[in-house]
Amino acid sequence: MITFDKFTLDNGLRILVHHDETTPMVAVNLLYDVGARDENPEKTGFAHLFEHLMFEGSVNIPNYDTPLQTAAGENNAFTNNNITNYYITIPKENLETAFWLESDRMLELAFSQEKLDIQKKVVIEEFKQRYLNQPYGDWNLLLRPLAYKQHPYQWPTIGKEISHIENTTLDEVKDFFFKHYAPNNAVLVVTGNVDTEEVKALSEKWFGDIPKRNVPTRNLTAEPKQTEYRLNEVERPVPLNTIFQAYHMVDRLSHDYYATDLISDILSNGKSARLNQHLVNEQKLFSQINGYITGDIDAGLFIVTGNLSEGVSFEKGQAAIRHELDAIMNQLTDENELNKVKNKVEANLVYSEINLLNKAMNLAYFELLGDAHLINAETESYQKVTPQQIQKVAKELFRKENCSELLYHAKQ
């Protein structure tokens, strides 16, 4: 059970405080409610570009890293299709340094054409290295627009194409910042040996004067139900023929989310899971195979990906995957098998709550979802899933017409 206090500043910044006396460190996590799904389809990659720009100095602090390192702090950030998350771990006695740094870059970045050009080059290089010049690197650029026709999950966080970043202007970047990086579009969580009154005082001092901003109301087009199988085949210089399959799944707050996550564990969590046991160890059709969920806030994807063994045809590999999916659709999952994956999930949840930073991140995320108290209901939500619910969800999930499939043919 994670306990916390919560208060909101006049400018809309939500702040959560979790008291933990077991550590001399404090975690400060600042989550912004902006991700790749909030971008203009003709101007993608902005949320990820900002993850870089936010470390280029702010209006009153030319260098972000130096004062943090002087205060023995560490920091990092990540962006995905849903959120942008910045975090710091720092000794308790230097907590105010974290507030000073984060509040200044929320107030305003030190925008300049030179800094933008530097970070554009960094992001373009990353795009080339990770997505274009790596075996299977472009799978996300190919599979997402195959699966999504309406919703902005149709592009990855890096963006649709390099030209979107290349052609970004300073004015467009400033506009994106002031629309989304606002106190009324953020959740701040502080975990460690701190008391709420101390955090309140620091919050008012450093964040209280930052004005509310006109954050646009999110009004995304829901993805229509997929009613036909979709296929894209490409030839690439990759080591092995490979199958990627995407099935539309429910959103993060859906009652069926937990069953879907457990299905991914039954199929693919560990060496004894079905896909690995049957298709790799026993039948040797794949050299490796995985099934996992994207876990997005809006309706996400259940992805199956496998590298075919030498000499195994696509048809044989596809039929073997379909056999495993049909089995979970048509036969009730054994209680022992289900309990095994539930226990693994519970152990992971308990373990994740030991880490100070994990607690801060998770509290921020659940608060963004609507209620930080949801964090304490996770274990029970998984434990409540029945074999009947697993079967019901699998039948909707693994409909053949719900599949978007990408096949990589290895260039001979």
Buried (B, 14 or more C-beta within 10 A) or exposed (E): EBEBBBBEBEBBBBBBBBBBEEBEBBBBBBBBBBBBBBBEEEBBBBBBBBBBBBBBBBEEBEEBEEBBEEBEBEBEBEBBBBBBBBBBBBBEEBBBBBBBBBBBBBBBBBBEEEBBEBBBEBBBEBBEEBBEEEBBBBBBBBBBBBBBEEBBBBBBBBBBBBEBBEEBEEEBBBEBBEBBBBBBBBBBBBBBBBEBEBBBEBBBEBBBEBEBBEBEEEEEEEBEEBEEEBEBEEEBEBEBBBBBBBBBBBBBEEEBBBBBBBBBBBBBBEEEBBBBBBBBEEBEBBBBBBBBBBBBBBBBBBBBBBBBBEEBEBEEBBEBBBEBBEBBBEEEBEEEBBEBBBEBBBEEBEEEBEBBBBBBBBBBBBBBBEEBEBBBEBBEBBEEBEBEBBBBBBEBBBBEEBBBBBBBEBEE
